[in-house]
Amino acid sequence: MLSPSLEDYLEEIYRFSLASGVVRVTDISKKLGVSLPSVSKALQKLNNQGYINYRPYEEILLTDQGCQKGSYLVERNQMLQEFLFLIQSQCDVSAETEAIEHYISDSTIQALHQLVGFFKENPTCYDNFLCFKEVKDEAKDLINI
């Protein structure tokens, strides 16, 4: 099982590999705002766990296991952002997603994915939800006056 930190590294490696095909330590360091030695340590751990093929001073290559897990991590992130957008959460969606994504169970992710799909396939139900939310938000505002 990957730690939240290693999940972040693997997710970014996967994103870089999709975007440019080439992943370097400096790319990850800049994107995550961490030192080069920190990236190297994380890469060694991911290499030892079979997610990447990594040798210092060479490009980073995802294994099949790394591609599968990376794809899942990116999809989980996108789905959580979409969910927060759909429910019109008044938050920094990226920060909230980052706070949630490492601690939510796979079964809850699956349930949220189904709910997002349900709202997309049933716009009337989604509109009803938005009306319900608006009424509740207005009632809350009246109580706080």
N, CA, C and O atoms as a GROMACS GRO file, in nm:
protein
  580
    1MET      N    1   0.085  -0.119   0.000
    1MET     CA    2   0.000   0.000   0.000
    1MET      C    3   0.089   0.125   0.000
    1MET      O    4   0.190   0.132   0.070
    2LEU      N    5   0.050   0.220  -0.079
    2LEU     CA    6   0.128   0.343  -0.090
    2LEU      C    7   0.085   0.445   0.014
    2LEU      O    8  -0.033   0.457   0.046
    3SER      N    9   0.181   0.518   0.066
    3SER     CA   10   0.151   0.630   0.155
    3SER      C   11   0.090   0.743   0.072
    3SER      O   12   0.106   0.744  -0.050
    4PRO      N   13   0.022   0.838   0.137
    4PRO     CA   14  -0.031   0.953   0.061
    4PRO      C   15   0.077   1.025  -0.018
    4PRO      O   16   0.054   1.068  -0.132
    5SER      N   17   0.194   1.039   0.040
    5SER     CA   18   0.304   1.107  -0.028
    5SER      C   19   0.347   1.031  -0.153
    5SER      O   20   0.366   1.091  -0.259
    6LEU      N   21   0.362   0.899  -0.142
    6LEU     CA   22   0.401   0.820  -0.258
    6LEU      C   23   0.292   0.819  -0.364
    6LEU      O   24   0.321   0.814  -0.484
    7GLU      N   25   0.165   0.824  -0.322
    7GLU     CA   26   0.056   0.835  -0.419
    7GLU      C   27   0.070   0.964  -0.499
    7GLU      O   28   0.052   0.964  -0.621
    8ASP      N   29   0.103   1.074  -0.431
    8ASP     CA   30   0.121   1.202  -0.501
    8ASP      C   31   0.233   1.193  -0.604
    8ASP      O   32   0.219   1.240  -0.716
    9TYR      N   33   0.344   1.132  -0.564
    9TYR     CA   34   0.455   1.116  -0.659
    9TYR      C   35   0.412   1.032  -0.779
    9TYR      O   36   0.436   1.071  -0.894
   10LEU      N   37   0.349   0.919  -0.754
   10LEU     CA   38   0.309   0.831  -0.864
   10LEU      C   39   0.206   0.898  -0.954
   10LEU      O   40   0.212   0.884  -1.077
   11GLU      N   41   0.114   0.971  -0.895
   11GLU     CA   42   0.014   1.043  -0.974
   11GLU      C   43   0.081   1.143  -1.068
   11GLU      O   44   0.045   1.153  -1.185
   12GLU      N   45   0.178   1.217  -1.017
   12GLU     CA   46   0.247   1.316  -1.101
   12GLU      C   47   0.334   1.249  -1.207
   12GLU      O   48   0.342   1.297  -1.320
   13ILE      N   49   0.399   1.139  -1.172
   13ILE     CA   50   0.477   1.065  -1.272
   13ILE      C   51   0.385   1.020  -1.385
   13ILE      O   52   0.420   1.032  -1.502
   14TYR      N   53   0.267   0.970  -1.349
   14TYR     CA   54   0.172   0.926  -1.450
   14TYR      C   55   0.127   1.043  -1.538
   14TYR      O   56   0.121   1.031  -1.660
   15ARG      N   57   0.096   1.157  -1.476
   15ARG     CA   58   0.054   1.275  -1.552
   15ARG      C   59   0.164   1.320  -1.649
   15ARG      O   60   0.137   1.349  -1.766
   16PHE      N   61   0.288   1.327  -1.600
   16PHE     CA   62   0.400   1.366  -1.687
   16PHE      C   63   0.419   1.267  -1.801
   16PHE      O   64   0.446   1.307  -1.914
   17SER      N   65   0.405   1.139  -1.771
   17SER     CA   66   0.425   1.038  -1.876
   17SER      C   67   0.318   1.050  -1.984
   17SER      O   68   0.346   1.026  -2.102
   18LEU      N   69   0.196   1.086  -1.946
   18LEU     CA   70   0.090   1.107  -2.045
   18LEU      C   71   0.116   1.232  -2.129
   18LEU      O   72   0.096   1.232  -2.250
   19ALA      N   73   0.161   1.337  -2.062
   19ALA     CA   74   0.178   1.465  -2.129
   19ALA      C   75   0.299   1.467  -2.224
   19ALA      O   76   0.290   1.518  -2.336
   20SER      N   77   0.410   1.412  -2.178
   20SER     CA   78   0.531   1.425  -2.261
   20SER      C   79   0.604   1.294  -2.286
   20SER      O   80   0.692   1.287  -2.372
   21GLY      N   81   0.567   1.191  -2.213
   21GLY     CA   82   0.634   1.063  -2.229
   21GLY      C   83   0.765   1.052  -2.155
   21GLY      O   84   0.814   0.941  -2.130
   22VAL      N   85   0.823   1.165  -2.120
   22VAL     CA   86   0.951   1.166  -2.049
   22VAL      C   87   0.929   1.227  -1.911
   22VAL      O   88   0.870   1.334  -1.897
   23VAL      N   89   0.977   1.157  -1.810
   23VAL     CA   90   0.962   1.204  -1.673
   23VAL      C   91   1.100   1.214  -1.611
   23VAL      O   92   1.179   1.120  -1.614
   24ARG      N   93   1.129   1.331  -1.554
   24ARG     CA   94   1.259   1.354  -1.490
   24ARG      C   95   1.238   1.397  -1.345
   24ARG      O   96   1.133   1.447  -1.308
   25VAL      N   97   1.341   1.375  -1.266
   25VAL     CA   98   1.337   1.411  -1.124
   25VAL      C   99   1.306   1.560  -1.108
   25VAL      O  100   1.228   1.597  -1.021
   26THR      N  101   1.367   1.643  -1.190
   26THR     CA  102   1.346   1.788  -1.178
   26THR      C  103   1.201   1.827  -1.206
   26THR      O  104   1.149   1.920  -1.144
   27ASP      N  105   1.136   1.757  -1.299
   27ASP     CA  106   0.994   1.785  -1.329
   27ASP      C  107   0.909   1.763  -1.204
   27ASP      O  108   0.824   1.845  -1.169
   28ILE      N  109   0.932   1.651  -1.140
   28ILE     CA  110   0.853   1.615  -1.022
   28ILE      C  111   0.882   1.711  -0.908
   28ILE      O  112   0.791   1.754  -0.837
   29SER      N  113   1.010   1.744  -0.890
   29SER     CA  114   1.050   1.836  -0.784
   29SER      C  115   0.979   1.970  -0.799
   29SER      O  116   0.926   2.024  -0.701
   30LYS      N  117   0.978   2.023  -0.920
   30LYS     CA  118   0.912   2.152  -0.945
   30LYS      C  119   0.762   2.143  -0.924
   30LYS      O  120   0.702   2.230  -0.860
   31LYS      N  121   0.700   2.039  -0.977
   31LYS     CA  122   0.554   2.025  -0.969
   31LYS      C  123   0.507   2.009  -0.826
   31LYS      O  124   0.407   2.070  -0.787
   32LEU      N  125   0.576   1.928  -0.746
   32LEU     CA  126   0.533   1.902  -0.609
   32LEU      C  127   0.596   1.999  -0.508
   32LEU      O  128   0.557   1.999  -0.391
   33GLY      N  129   0.690   2.079  -0.552
   33GLY     CA  130   0.753   2.176  -0.462
   33GLY      C  131   0.837   2.110  -0.353
   33GLY      O  132   0.836   2.154  -0.238
   34VAL      N  133   0.909   2.006  -0.391
   34VAL     CA  134   0.994   1.935  -0.295
   34VAL      C  135   1.137   1.930  -0.349
   34VAL      O  136   1.162   1.955  -0.467
   35SER      N  137   1.230   1.899  -0.260
   35SER     CA  138   1.371   1.896  -0.298
   35SER      C  139   1.403   1.775  -0.386
   35SER      O  140   1.331   1.676  -0.386
   36LEU      N  141   1.511   1.787  -0.460
   36LEU     CA  142   1.556   1.676  -0.545
   36LEU      C  143   1.588   1.551  -0.463
   36LEU      O  144   1.551   1.441  -0.505
   37PRO      N  145   1.656   1.563  -0.346
   37PRO     CA  146   1.680   1.443  -0.266
   37PRO      C  147   1.550   1.376  -0.218
   37PRO      O  148   1.544   1.253  -0.210
   38SER      N  149   1.449   1.455  -0.187
   38SER     CA  150   1.320   1.397  -0.146
   38SER      C  151   1.257   1.318  -0.260
   38SER      O  152   1.203   1.210  -0.239
   39VAL      N  153   1.266   1.373  -0.380
   39VAL     CA  154   1.212   1.303  -0.496
   39VAL      C  155   1.289   1.173  -0.518
   39VAL      O  156   1.228   1.069  -0.542
   40SER      N  157   1.420   1.178  -0.508
   40SER     CA  158   1.502   1.057  -0.529
   40SER      C  159   1.467   0.948  -0.429
   40SER      O  160   1.459   0.830  -0.466
   41LYS      N  161   1.446   0.984  -0.304
   41LYS     CA  162   1.407   0.885  -0.202
   41LYS      C  163   1.272   0.822  -0.235
   41LYS      O  164   1.255   0.701  -0.225
   42ALA      N  165   1.177   0.906  -0.274
   42ALA     CA  166   1.044   0.856  -0.309
   42ALA      C  167   1.052   0.764  -0.431
   42ALA      O  168   0.985   0.661  -0.437
   43LEU      N  169   1.132   0.802  -0.528
   43LEU     CA  170   1.146   0.721  -0.649
   43LEU      C  171   1.208   0.585  -0.618
   43LEU      O  172   1.168   0.484  -0.676
   44GLN      N  173   1.304   0.582  -0.527
   44GLN     CA  174   1.362   0.454  -0.487
   44GLN      C  175   1.255   0.364  -0.426
   44GLN      O  176   1.251   0.244  -0.453
   45LYS      N  177   1.168   0.422  -0.342
   45LYS     CA  178   1.060   0.344  -0.280
   45LYS      C  179   0.963   0.292  -0.386
   45LYS      O  180   0.924   0.176  -0.382
   46LEU      N  181   0.925   0.378  -0.480
   46LEU     CA  182   0.834   0.336  -0.587
   46LEU      C  183   0.900   0.230  -0.675
   46LEU      O  184   0.833   0.137  -0.721
   47ASN      N  185   1.028   0.243  -0.697
   47ASN     CA  186   1.103   0.144  -0.774
   47ASN      C  187   1.104   0.010  -0.700
   47ASN      O  188   1.080  -0.095  -0.760
   48ASN      N  189   1.132   0.015  -0.571
   48ASN     CA  190   1.138  -0.108  -0.490
   48ASN      C  191   1.002  -0.178  -0.482
   48ASN      O  192   0.996  -0.300  -0.467
   49GLN      N  193   0.894  -0.100  -0.492
   49GLN     CA  194   0.759  -0.158  -0.484
   49GLN      C  195   0.707  -0.200  -0.623
   49GLN      O  196   0.595  -0.250  -0.634
   50GLY      N  197   0.786  -0.177  -0.726
   50GLY     CA  198   0.749  -0.225  -0.859
   50GLY      C  199   0.662  -0.132  -0.941
   50GLY      O  200   0.606  -0.174  -1.042
   51TYR      N  201   0.648  -0.006  -0.900
   51TYR     CA  202   0.564   0.088  -0.974
   51TYR      C  203   0.638   0.159  -1.087
   51TYR      O  204   0.578   0.199  -1.186
   52ILE      N  205   0.769   0.174  -1.071
   52ILE     CA  206   0.849   0.242  -1.172
   52ILE      C  207   0.982   0.168  -1.190
   52ILE      O  208   1.022   0.086  -1.108
   53ASN      N  209   1.047   0.200  -1.301
   53ASN     CA  210   1.186   0.161  -1.322
   53ASN      C  211   1.266   0.290  -1.314
   53ASN      O  212   1.246   0.382  -1.394
   54TYR      N  213   1.356   0.295  -1.216
   54TYR     CA  214   1.430   0.419  -1.192
   54TYR      C  215   1.575   0.390  -1.160
   54TYR      O  216   1.608   0.304  -1.078
   55ARG      N  217   1.660   0.464  -1.229
   55ARG     CA  218   1.803   0.468  -1.198
   55ARG      C  219   1.842   0.615  -1.195
   55ARG      O  220   1.799   0.692  -1.281
   56PRO      N  221   1.922   0.655  -1.097
   56PRO     CA  222   1.961   0.796  -1.088
   56PRO      C  223   2.017   0.848  -1.221
   56PRO      O  224   2.090   0.780  -1.291
   57TYR      N  225   1.978   0.972  -1.252
   57TYR     CA  226   2.023   1.045  -1.371
   57TYR      C  227   1.964   0.991  -1.501
   57TYR      O  228   2.009   1.028  -1.610
   58GLU      N  229   1.866   0.905  -1.490
   58GLU     CA  230   1.798   0.855  -1.610
   58GLU      C  231   1.650   0.891  -1.599
   58GLU      O  232   1.601   0.928  -1.493
   59GLU      N  233   1.579   0.879  -1.711
   59GLU     CA  234   1.436   0.907  -1.706
   59GLU      C  235   1.363   0.799  -1.628
   59GLU      O  236   1.412   0.687  -1.612
   60ILE      N  237   1.248   0.835  -1.579
   60ILE     CA  238   1.166   0.747  -1.496
   60ILE      C  239   1.064   0.679  -1.585
   60ILE      O  240   0.994   0.745  -1.662
   61LEU      N  241   1.055   0.548  -1.575
   61LEU     CA  242   0.960   0.472  -1.657
   61LEU      C  243   0.861   0.400  -1.567
   61LEU      O  244   0.899   0.336  -1.469
   62LEU      N  245   0.734   0.412  -1.601
   62LEU     CA  246   0.630   0.340  -1.528
   62LEU      C  247   0.628   0.194  -1.569
   62LEU      O  248   0.644   0.161  -1.687
   63THR      N  249   0.607   0.106  -1.472
   63THR     CA  250   0.582  -0.034  -1.503
   63THR      C  251   0.433  -0.049  -1.534
   63THR      O  252   0.358   0.047  -1.521
   64ASP      N  253   0.391  -0.167  -1.574
   64ASP     CA  254   0.247  -0.190  -1.596
   64ASP      C  255   0.170  -0.164  -1.468
   64ASP      O  256   0.064  -0.102  -1.470
   65GLN      N  257   0.223  -0.211  -1.355
   65GLN     CA  258   0.160  -0.188  -1.225
   65GLN      C  259   0.152  -0.038  -1.196
   65GLN      O  260   0.051   0.011  -1.146
   66GLY      N  261   0.259   0.035  -1.228
   66GLY     CA  262   0.261   0.180  -1.207
   66GLY      C  263   0.162   0.252  -1.295
   66GLY      O  264   0.098   0.348  -1.251
   67CYS      N  265   0.148   0.206  -1.420
   67CYS     CA  266   0.049   0.266  -1.511
   67CYS      C  267  -0.092   0.245  -1.459
   67CYS      O  268  -0.174   0.337  -1.460
   68GLN      N  269  -0.121   0.124  -1.414
   68GLN     CA  270  -0.255   0.094  -1.363
   68GLN      C  271  -0.287   0.178  -1.239
   68GLN      O  272  -0.394   0.238  -1.230
   69LYS      N  273  -0.194   0.182  -1.146
   69LYS     CA  274  -0.216   0.258  -1.022
   69LYS      C  275  -0.220   0.408  -1.052
   69LYS      O  276  -0.304   0.479  -0.998
   70GLY      N  277  -0.131   0.455  -1.138
   70GLY     CA  278  -0.130   0.596  -1.175
   70GLY      C  279  -0.260   0.638  -1.240
   70GLY      O  280  -0.314   0.745  -1.211
   71SER      N  281  -0.310   0.555  -1.330
   71SER     CA  282  -0.437   0.584  -1.395
   71SER      C  283  -0.550   0.593  -1.293
   71SER      O  284  -0.632   0.684  -1.298
   72TYR      N  285  -0.551   0.499  -1.199
   72TYR     CA  286  -0.653   0.501  -1.094
   72TYR      C  287  -0.642   0.630  -1.011
   72TYR      O  288  -0.744   0.692  -0.981
   73LEU      N  289  -0.521   0.669  -0.974
   73LEU     CA  290  -0.503   0.789  -0.892
   73LEU      C  291  -0.550   0.914  -0.964
   73LEU      O  292  -0.614   1.001  -0.903
   74VAL      N  293  -0.520   0.925  -1.092
   74VAL     CA  294  -0.564   1.041  -1.170
   74VAL      C  295  -0.716   1.041  -1.185
   74VAL      O  296  -0.780   1.145  -1.169
   75GLU      N  297  -0.774   0.926  -1.214
   75GLU     CA  298  -0.920   0.916  -1.228
   75GLU      C  299  -0.989   0.948  -1.096
   75GLU      O  300  -1.092   1.015  -1.095
   76ARG      N  301  -0.934   0.901  -0.985
   76ARG     CA  302  -0.991   0.930  -0.853
   76ARG      C  303  -0.989   1.080  -0.828
   76ARG      O  304  -1.088   1.137  -0.782
   77ASN      N  305  -0.878   1.144  -0.858
   77ASN     CA  306  -0.864   1.288  -0.840
   77ASN      C  307  -0.966   1.363  -0.924
   77ASN      O  308  -1.034   1.454  -0.875
   78GLN      N  309  -0.978   1.326  -1.051
   78GLN     CA  310  -1.072   1.393  -1.141
   78GLN      C  311  -1.216   1.374  -1.097
   78GLN      O  312  -1.297   1.466  -1.102
   79MET      N  313  -1.248   1.252  -1.053
   79MET     CA  314  -1.385   1.224  -1.010
   79MET      C  315  -1.420   1.305  -0.885
   79MET      O  316  -1.530   1.359  -0.876
   80LEU      N  317  -1.328   1.313  -0.788
   80LEU     CA  318  -1.355   1.390  -0.668
   80LEU      C  319  -1.372   1.538  -0.700
   80LEU      O  320  -1.459   1.605  -0.643
   81GLN      N  321  -1.290   1.590  -0.790
   81GLN     CA  322  -1.307   1.730  -0.830
   81GLN      C  323  -1.442   1.752  -0.898
   81GLN      O  324  -1.510   1.852  -0.873
   82GLU      N  325  -1.480   1.659  -0.983
   82GLU     CA  326  -1.610   1.669  -1.051
   82GLU      C  327  -1.725   1.663  -0.950
   82GLU      O  328  -1.821   1.738  -0.961
   83PHE      N  329  -1.713   1.574  -0.853
   83PHE     CA  330  -1.816   1.563  -0.749
   83PHE      C  331  -1.829   1.694  -0.672
   83PHE      O  332  -1.940   1.743  -0.652
   84LEU      N  333  -1.717   1.750  -0.628
   84LEU     CA  334  -1.721   1.874  -0.551
   84LEU      C  335  -1.778   1.989  -0.635
   84LEU      O  336  -1.849   2.075  -0.583
   85PHE      N  337  -1.748   1.989  -0.763
   85PHE     CA  338  -1.804   2.089  -0.853
   85PHE      C  339  -1.956   2.070  -0.866
   85PHE      O  340  -2.032   2.167  -0.857
   86LEU      N  341  -2.000   1.946  -0.886
   86LEU     CA  342  -2.143   1.918  -0.903
   86LEU      C  343  -2.225   1.957  -0.781
   86LEU      O  344  -2.336   2.008  -0.794
   87ILE      N  345  -2.172   1.933  -0.662
   87ILE     CA  346  -2.248   1.967  -0.542
   87ILE      C  347  -2.231   2.114  -0.504
   87ILE      O  348  -2.283   2.160  -0.402
   88GLN      N  349  -2.156   2.186  -0.587
   88GLN     CA  350  -2.132   2.328  -0.569
   88GLN      C  351  -2.071   2.359  -0.433
   88GLN      O  352  -2.114   2.450  -0.362
   89SER      N  353  -1.971   2.280  -0.398
   89SER     CA  354  -1.900   2.302  -0.273
   89SER      C  355  -1.829   2.436  -0.278
   89SER      O  356  -1.762   2.469  -0.376
   90GLN      N  357  -1.843   2.513  -0.174
   90GLN     CA  358  -1.781   2.645  -0.166
   90GLN      C  359  -1.642   2.631  -0.105
   90GLN      O  360  -1.617   2.676   0.007
   91CYS      N  361  -1.552   2.569  -0.180
   91CYS     CA  362  -1.417   2.544  -0.130
   91CYS      C  363  -1.319   2.556  -0.245
   91CYS      O  364  -1.358   2.571  -0.361
   92ASP      N  365  -1.192   2.551  -0.211
   92ASP     CA  366  -1.088   2.538  -0.312
   92ASP      C  367  -1.090   2.391  -0.354
   92ASP      O  368  -1.041   2.305  -0.281
   93VAL      N  369  -1.146   2.363  -0.470
   93VAL     CA  370  -1.171   2.224  -0.512
   93VAL      C  371  -1.042   2.143  -0.517
   93VAL      O  372  -1.040   2.028  -0.475
   94SER      N  373  -0.935   2.202  -0.566
   94SER     CA  374  -0.808   2.128  -0.574
   94SER      C  375  -0.756   2.093  -0.435
   94SER      O  376  -0.714   1.980  -0.411
   95ALA      N  377  -0.759   2.189  -0.344
   95ALA     CA  378  -0.711   2.164  -0.208
   95ALA      C  379  -0.799   2.064  -0.135
   95ALA      O  380  -0.750   1.977  -0.064
   96GLU      N  381  -0.929   2.076  -0.153
   96GLU     CA  382  -1.023   1.983  -0.089
   96GLU      C  383  -1.003   1.841  -0.142
   96GLU      O  384  -1.004   1.744  -0.065
   97THR      N  385  -0.986   1.830  -0.272
   97THR     CA  386  -0.962   1.699  -0.332
   97THR      C  387  -0.836   1.637  -0.275
   97THR      O  388  -0.834   1.519  -0.240
   98GLU      N  389  -0.731   1.716  -0.266
   98GLU     CA  390  -0.604   1.667  -0.211
   98GLU      C  391  -0.622   1.621  -0.066
   98GLU      O  392  -0.562   1.522  -0.025
   99ALA      N  393  -0.704   1.691   0.009
   99ALA     CA  394  -0.727   1.653   0.149
   99ALA      C  395  -0.807   1.524   0.162
   99ALA      O  396  -0.788   1.447   0.256
  100ILE      N  397  -0.897   1.501   0.068
  100ILE     CA  398  -0.987   1.385   0.074
  100ILE      C  399  -0.926   1.260   0.012
  100ILE      O  400  -0.938   1.151   0.068
  101GLU      N  401  -0.860   1.274  -0.102
  101GLU     CA  402  -0.832   1.160  -0.188
  101GLU      C  403  -0.750   1.047  -0.126
  101GLU      O  404  -0.766   0.932  -0.166
  102HIS      N  405  -0.666   1.077  -0.032
  102HIS     CA  406  -0.581   0.972   0.025
  102HIS      C  407  -0.649   0.896   0.138
  102HIS      O  408  -0.597   0.793   0.182
  103TYR      N  409  -0.761   0.944   0.184
  103TYR     CA  410  -0.822   0.885   0.303
  103TYR      C  411  -0.962   0.830   0.280
  103TYR      O  412  -1.029   0.788   0.374
  104ILE      N  413  -1.006   0.829   0.157
  104ILE     CA  414  -1.140   0.782   0.124
  104ILE      C  415  -1.129   0.638   0.071
  104ILE      O  416  -1.037   0.605  -0.004
  105SER      N  417  -1.222   0.555   0.111
  105SER     CA  418  -1.215   0.414   0.072
  105SER      C  419  -1.252   0.395  -0.075
  105SER      O  420  -1.320   0.479  -0.135
  106ASP      N  421  -1.206   0.284  -0.130
  106ASP     CA  422  -1.240   0.252  -0.269
  106ASP      C  423  -1.391   0.238  -0.287
  106ASP      O  424  -1.445   0.276  -0.391
  107SER      N  425  -1.459   0.182  -0.187
  107SER     CA  426  -1.605   0.164  -0.200
  107SER      C  427  -1.676   0.300  -0.200
  107SER      O  428  -1.776   0.316  -0.270
  108THR      N  429  -1.627   0.395  -0.123
  108THR     CA  430  -1.687   0.529  -0.124
  108THR      C  431  -1.657   0.599  -0.256
  108THR      O  432  -1.743   0.668  -0.310
  109ILE      N  433  -1.537   0.582  -0.308
  109ILE     CA  434  -1.503   0.638  -0.440
  109ILE      C  435  -1.599   0.583  -0.544
  109ILE      O  436  -1.650   0.658  -0.628
  110GLN      N  437  -1.624   0.453  -0.540
  110GLN     CA  438  -1.714   0.389  -0.635
  110GLN      C  439  -1.856   0.446  -0.622
  110GLN      O  440  -1.922   0.473  -0.722
  111ALA      N  441  -1.901   0.464  -0.498
  111ALA     CA  442  -2.036   0.519  -0.475
  111ALA      C  443  -2.045   0.663  -0.527
  111ALA      O  444  -2.146   0.700  -0.588
  112LEU      N  445  -1.943   0.743  -0.503
  112LEU     CA  446  -1.943   0.881  -0.553
  112LEU      C  447  -1.939   0.883  -0.705
  112LEU      O  448  -2.004   0.966  -0.769
  113HIS      N  449  -1.863   0.793  -0.763
  113HIS     CA  450  -1.857   0.781  -0.909
  113HIS      C  451  -1.996   0.750  -0.965
  113HIS      O  452  -2.037   0.807  -1.066
  114GLN      N  453  -2.068   0.661  -0.899
  114GLN     CA  454  -2.204   0.627  -0.942
  114GLN      C  455  -2.297   0.746  -0.927
  114GLN      O  456  -2.382   0.770  -1.013
  115LEU      N  457  -2.283   0.821  -0.818
  115LEU     CA  458  -2.367   0.938  -0.797
  115LEU      C  459  -2.341   1.045  -0.904
  115LEU      O  460  -2.435   1.103  -0.959
  116VAL      N  461  -2.215   1.069  -0.934
  116VAL     CA  462  -2.180   1.165  -1.040
  116VAL      C  463  -2.241   1.119  -1.172
  116VAL      O  464  -2.299   1.199  -1.246
  117GLY      N  465  -2.227   0.990  -1.202
  117GLY     CA  466  -2.286   0.936  -1.325
  117GLY      C  467  -2.437   0.949  -1.327
  117GLY      O  468  -2.496   0.981  -1.430
  118PHE      N  469  -2.500   0.925  -1.212
  118PHE     CA  470  -2.646   0.938  -1.201
  118PHE      C  471  -2.690   1.081  -1.231
  118PHE      O  472  -2.784   1.102  -1.307
  119PHE      N  473  -2.621   1.178  -1.171
  119PHE     CA  474  -2.656   1.318  -1.196
  119PHE      C  475  -2.637   1.354  -1.344
  119PHE      O  476  -2.718   1.429  -1.399
  120LYS      N  477  -2.534   1.303  -1.406
  120LYS     CA  478  -2.509   1.333  -1.547
  120LYS      C  479  -2.616   1.272  -1.637
  120LYS      O  480  -2.659   1.334  -1.735
  121GLU      N  481  -2.659   1.152  -1.605
  121GLU     CA  482  -2.758   1.082  -1.687
  121GLU      C  483  -2.901   1.124  -1.655
  121GLU      O  484  -2.993   1.094  -1.731
  122ASN      N  485  -2.920   1.193  -1.544
  122ASN     CA  486  -3.054   1.234  -1.500
  122ASN      C  487  -3.052   1.381  -1.463
  122ASN      O  488  -3.056   1.416  -1.345
  123PRO      N  489  -3.047   1.470  -1.563
  123PRO     CA  490  -3.036   1.613  -1.534
  123PRO      C  491  -3.152   1.668  -1.452
  123PRO      O  492  -3.134   1.764  -1.378
  124THR      N  493  -3.269   1.608  -1.465
  124THR     CA  494  -3.383   1.655  -1.385
  124THR      C  495  -3.358   1.629  -1.237
  124THR      O  496  -3.387   1.714  -1.152
  125CYS      N  497  -3.304   1.514  -1.206
  125CYS     CA  498  -3.270   1.482  -1.066
  125CYS      C  499  -3.163   1.577  -1.015
  125CYS      O  500  -3.169   1.622  -0.900
  126TYR      N  501  -3.066   1.607  -1.099
  126TYR     CA  502  -2.960   1.700  -1.059
  126TYR      C  503  -3.019   1.839  -1.035
  126TYR      O  504  -2.984   1.905  -0.937
  127ASP      N  505  -3.109   1.884  -1.123
  127ASP     CA  506  -3.175   2.013  -1.103
  127ASP      C  507  -3.254   2.014  -0.973
  127ASP      O  508  -3.254   2.114  -0.901
  128ASN      N  509  -3.322   1.903  -0.943
  128ASN     CA  510  -3.396   1.892  -0.816
  128ASN      C  511  -3.301   1.903  -0.697
  128ASN      O  512  -3.332   1.968  -0.597
  129PHE      N  513  -3.186   1.839  -0.708
  129PHE     CA  514  -3.086   1.850  -0.601
  129PHE      C  515  -3.042   1.994  -0.582
  129PHE      O  516  -3.034   2.042  -0.469
  130LEU      N  517  -3.015   2.064  -0.693
  130LEU     CA  518  -2.971   2.204  -0.683
  130LEU      C  519  -3.078   2.292  -0.620
  130LEU      O  520  -3.047   2.381  -0.542
  131CYS      N  521  -3.205   2.267  -0.653
  131CYS     CA  522  -3.315   2.342  -0.592
  131CYS      C  523  -3.322   2.314  -0.442
  131CYS      O  524  -3.338   2.405  -0.361
  132PHE      N  525  -3.310   2.187  -0.407
  132PHE     CA  526  -3.310   2.146  -0.266
  132PHE      C  527  -3.196   2.215  -0.191
  132PHE      O  528  -3.215   2.267  -0.081
  133LYS      N  529  -3.079   2.214  -0.251
  133LYS     CA  530  -2.962   2.276  -0.190
  133LYS      C  531  -2.983   2.426  -0.172
  133LYS      O  532  -2.948   2.482  -0.068
  134GLU      N  533  -3.039   2.490  -0.272
  134GLU     CA  534  -3.063   2.634  -0.265
  134GLU      C  535  -3.158   2.668  -0.150
  134GLU      O  536  -3.134   2.764  -0.076
  135VAL      N  537  -3.264   2.591  -0.136
  135VAL     CA  538  -3.360   2.614  -0.027
  135VAL      C  539  -3.292   2.596   0.108
  135VAL      O  540  -3.309   2.678   0.198
  136LYS      N  541  -3.214   2.491   0.122
  136LYS     CA  542  -3.143   2.466   0.248
  136LYS      C  543  -3.042   2.575   0.277
  136LYS      O  544  -3.028   2.619   0.392
  137ASP      N  545  -2.970   2.619   0.174
  137ASP     CA  546  -2.871   2.726   0.193
  137ASP      C  547  -2.938   2.856   0.234
  137ASP      O  548  -2.887   2.929   0.319
  138GLU      N  549  -3.054   2.888   0.173
  138GLU     CA  550  -3.127   3.009   0.209
  138GLU      C  551  -3.178   3.001   0.352
  138GLU      O  552  -3.172   3.099   0.426
  139ALA      N  553  -3.228   2.884   0.392
  139ALA     CA  554  -3.276   2.866   0.529
  139ALA      C  555  -3.161   2.883   0.627
  139ALA      O  556  -3.178   2.943   0.734
  140LYS      N  557  -3.046   2.830   0.593
  140LYS     CA  558  -2.928   2.843   0.679
  140LYS      C  559  -2.889   2.989   0.693
  140LYS      O  560  -2.854   3.035   0.802
  141ASP      N  561  -2.894   3.063   0.581
  141ASP     CA  562  -2.860   3.206   0.585
  141ASP      C  563  -2.957   3.283   0.674
  141ASP      O  564  -2.915   3.374   0.745
  142LEU      N  565  -3.085   3.248   0.672
  142LEU     CA  566  -3.184   3.315   0.756
  142LEU      C  567  -3.158   3.290   0.904
  142LEU      O  568  -3.174   3.379   0.986
  143ILE      N  569  -3.118   3.169   0.936
  143ILE     CA  570  -3.090   3.134   1.076
  143ILE      C  571  -2.968   3.210   1.127
  143ILE      O  572  -2.962   3.246   1.244
  144ASN      N  573  -2.871   3.234   1.039
  144ASN     CA  574  -2.746   3.300   1.080
  144ASN      C  575  -2.756   3.452   1.083
  144ASN      O  576  -2.657   3.519   1.114
  145ILE      N  577  -2.873   3.507   1.052
  145ILE     CA  578  -2.889   3.654   1.054
  145ILE      C  579  -2.896   3.704   1.195
  145ILE      O  580  -2.910   3.824   1.218
   0.00000   0.00000   0.00000
